[in-house]
Amino acid sequence: MNDRSPAYDGTWRYDEIGGGYAVTRREDPLIRRFITEALANSKSVVNVGAGCGSYEPRDRYVIPVEPSDVMAAQRPSDLAPAIRADASLLPLRDDSVDAAMALLTIHHWDAQQRQGVLELRRVARGPVVILTCDTNVFSKTWLVADYLPELAELDARTFPTMHALCDWLGGTTRIEVIPVPKDSHDWSLMSFWAHPERVLDSAARRATSGLARLPPAVVDRAVLEVARDLRDGTWDTRHGRLRDLTEYDAGLRLLVNHPIS
């Protein structure tokens, strides 16, 4: 069947680019700590857009939901197999789990973002935990500002704003800044802040949906420009001070929402 609704665009995307995702997108201990603390004492958790299972708590009952076969096939054998379902229509009753989490996934829900967030809130009795990117911050990083202004335009269209997420969730929401460690195991685009060489690494690029969603000609141009600026020292003249930092605010944000009592 070829006539699919926009709700499935994210599934297509990861069916195309998700192979090898688990190699470079591994759990980072600092990010895991933030997520674990946000889940508090929740004993049952639905993980929507579960992917390879990164950051799923091992000491709780987890219901993973992942529509992409390519992503779900990379889940470790010690994790529960993922239910194939769409974020906009979760196969769970109201208030059926203690918590819901969605980690760097909502920007792939396309036209169903609001409905998907409402579903997270519907099924969770307690906290809804969302890991996302503040694109206003990320757009000021060297990668976007110097080399990929097209990415800023794409992110503005695809990432919901902090205000929109808080509005959709209702209740009370706190927004936590998660600094991205220089040695992070999770090679999201936000981790490139001190590693311009990753732009030249095709495996690293393929595991970042931001680059995968841009026209190949745009990405090729950026690769050539970064390679040139690394070779002649321009990048280090402009941004070399970043190599001395141990962590950096590249826009990674954790939203922790609680319903109205």
Disulfide bonds with the S-S distance in Angstrom:
none
